C-alpha cells in the first residue's frame, strides 16, 4: 500500500464535522486513506529505507505461523510375533513410528523423517531370508521407494543358534513433499509398517522417532 494520505484537516477554532473526522479513522476503500489501513494493509512499501529500516523480528511473528513440527517415539521394544503372515499385503503400523499431524493451510514443503532399528530371528541363508520388510505410508498410501528389508540376524551351527547383533537393520529415512506433491490443509498420517512372513517367528523394533516439519 502507499503512504496513508491525505487526511481530512480542520481549521483551528472552526466547528468540526463528525463525518470527515470519522473518515480519518475508518474509511474502507481500495486504496486506504485512513488509519484503518494499518489494520492488515501494511506491506513492504511501509518499511522505512536504510539505515532506519525496521526488519520483522522473531518476537513479531506468531508462533507456528511459518513452520510447524512434531515428533513421536518409543522407549521400549515393539515385538511382533507370528500372527500376520498369511497375506503379504498386510503391513502393521509400528507404535512410535506413526504420527498424525494437522496443517492449518497448505504447506509449501513438508519433511518426514524417521529412525528405527529392526531385528528378527530367521536363520541366515534360509529360504525366507529376508522375511521381514518395512514400508512407509502417507495417508494410508504406500511410498514404493521406502521399502527396506531386515536382514536375517540368526546363525545356526550344529542345531544351536546365536544372534549376530551387527546384522540389525538401522533405517534412517525421509520423504519430502513440495510442488505437485505438496500437502493440503487438514489432517495427515504418516507411519512405518512391518510385514513378517512365516520364516520369522519374531520381529523386534526399537524406534528412535518419527518427525514431521512443515513450512508454509
C-alpha positions in Angstrom: 0.0 0.0 0.0 1.0 3.6 -0.4 1.5 6.2 2.4 -1.7 6.9 4.2 -2.7 10.4 2.8 -4.3 12.7 2.6 -6.1 13.2 5.9 -9.1 15.5 6.3 -7.9 18.6 8.0 -9.8 21.1 10.2 -9.3 24.9 10.8 -8.4 25.9 14.3 -11.4 27.3 16.1 -13.9 26.2 13.5 -16.7 23.7 14.1 -15.7 20.1 13.4 -17.7 17.9 11.1 -18.0 14.4 12.6 -18.1 12.5 9.2 -14.6 13.7 8.0 -13.2 13.1 11.4 -14.5 9.6 11.4 -13.1 9.0 7.9 -9.6 9.8 9.2 -10.0 6.8 11.5 -12.0 4.4 9.3 -12.7 4.7 5.6 -12.8 1.3 3.9 -11.7 1.9 0.3 -9.5 0.0 -2.2 -6.6 2.4 -1.6 -6.5 3.0 2.1 -6.6 6.7 3.1 -7.3 6.4 6.8 -5.7 4.9 9.9 -7.8 1.7 9.1 -5.0 1.0 6.6 -2.8 -0.2 9.5 -5.3 -3.0 10.1 -3.9 -5.6 7.7 -2.9 -3.3 4.8 0.7 -2.7 5.7 3.3 -4.2 3.4 6.9 -3.6 2.2 6.2 -0.1 0.9 5.6 1.0 4.5 9.0 -0.1 5.7 11.5 2.7 6.1 14.6 2.7 3.9 18.1 2.0 5.3 19.6 3.0 7.6 16.4 3.5 9.5 14.6 0.3 8.3 12.8 -1.9 10.7 13.0 -5.7 10.0 10.4 -8.1 11.1 11.8 -9.8 14.2 11.0 -13.2 15.7 9.0 -11.7 18.5 6.7 -10.1 16.0 5.8 -13.4 14.3 3.0 -15.5 15.7 4.2 -19.0 16.8 3.7 -21.7 14.2 2.6 -19.2 11.5 5.6 -20.0 9.3 6.5 -23.6 10.3 5.1 -26.4 12.3 6.7 -29.6 13.6 6.1 -32.6 15.8 7.7 -35.9 16.8 6.8 -39.2 18.4 8.9 -42.1 19.6 9.0 -45.2 21.7 11.2 -46.0 24.7 10.5 -49.8 24.8 10.7 -52.6 22.2 7.9 -53.3 19.8 7.7 -57.1 19.3 5.7 -58.8 16.5 5.1 -62.5 16.8 3.9 -65.0 14.2 0.4 -63.6 13.8 0.1 -61.8 10.5 2.0 -63.8 8.0 -1.0 -65.2 5.9 -1.2 -62.3 3.4 1.8 -60.4 2.0 -0.4 -57.3 1.7 -0.8 -57.0 5.4 1.5 -54.3 6.9 1.0 -53.5 10.5 1.8 -49.9 11.8 4.6 -49.7 14.4 3.9 -47.7 17.5 6.3 -44.8 17.9 6.9 -44.7 14.2 3.4 -43.5 13.4 2.3 -39.9 13.6 -0.8 -37.8 12.9 -0.5 -34.0 12.3 -2.6 -31.1 11.3 -1.8 -28.4 8.8 -3.9 -25.2 9.1 -3.2 -24.4 5.5 -1.3 -25.9 2.6 2.4 -26.3 3.2 5.0 -25.3 0.6 7.3 -28.1 1.9 6.8 -30.9 4.3 9.6 -33.2 5.6 9.0 -36.5 7.3 12.0 -38.3 8.8 12.4 -41.4 10.9 14.9 -43.6 12.7 14.3 -47.2 13.6 16.3 -50.4 14.3 14.9 -53.8 13.3 15.8 -57.4 14.1 14.3 -60.9 13.6 15.0 -64.5 14.4 15.1 -66.1 11.0 18.2 -68.1 10.1 20.8 -66.5 7.9 20.6 -68.0 4.4 17.1 -69.6 5.0 14.6 -69.9 2.2 12.6 -67.0 3.5 15.5 -64.6 4.0 14.7 -61.7 4.2 11.4 -62.4 6.0 10.8 -59.0 7.4 10.2 -55.8 5.5 9.3 -52.2 6.3 7.3 -49.7 4.3 6.4 -46.0 4.8 2.8 -44.9 4.3 1.4 -41.4 3.9 -2.3 -41.0 4.5 -2.6 -44.8 4.0 -0.8 -44.8 0.7 2.5 -46.8 0.3 5.5 -44.9 -1.0 7.4 -47.5 -3.2 10.8 -46.0 -2.7 10.7 -46.6 1.0 10.6 -50.4 1.3 13.5 -51.8 3.3 14.3 -55.4 4.5 15.6 -56.6 7.8 18.4 -59.0 7.2 18.4 -62.4 8.9 20.4 -61.9 12.1 20.5 -65.5 13.4 23.2 -68.1 12.6 22.8 -71.8 13.1 25.7 -74.2 13.8 25.0 -77.9 14.6 21.5 -77.1 15.7 22.5 -74.3 18.0 21.6 -70.7 17.0 23.1 -67.4 18.0 22.2 -63.9 17.0 24.5 -61.6 15.1 23.8 -58.2 16.5 25.8 -56.4 13.8 23.1 -57.6 11.3 20.3 -55.5 12.9 18.8 -53.2 10.3 19.2 -49.5 11.1 16.8 -47.5 8.9 17.1 -43.7 8.9 14.9 -42.4 6.1 12.9 -39.4 4.9 10.3 -38.2 2.4 9.7 -34.6 1.2 6.5 -33.2 -0.3 6.5 -30.0 -2.3 5.2 -28.6 -5.6 2.9 -31.1 -7.2 3.0 -33.4 -4.1 2.7 -30.6 -1.5 0.3 -31.5 1.3 -3.0 -29.7 1.6 -4.6 -28.2 4.7 -6.1 -30.7 7.1 -5.1 -33.8 9.0 -2.4 -36.2 7.7 -1.0 -39.5 8.9 2.5 -41.0 8.4 3.7 -44.4 9.5 6.2 -47.1 9.2 4.6 -50.5 8.9 6.0 -54.0 9.1 5.3 -57.3 7.3 6.7 -60.6 8.6 6.5 -63.9 6.8 6.3 -67.4 8.3 10.1 -67.7 8.1 10.5 -65.3 11.1 8.7 -66.2 14.3 9.5 -62.8 15.9 10.4 -59.3 14.7 11.6 -56.6 17.1 11.9 -52.9 16.6 13.5 -50.1 18.5 12.0 -46.8 17.4 14.0 -43.6 17.8 11.5 -41.2 16.3 9.2 -40.2 13.5 9.1 -36.4 12.8 7.2 -34.0 10.6 8.4 -30.5 9.7 6.1 -28.3 7.6 7.0 -24.9 6.0 4.2 -22.6 4.8 
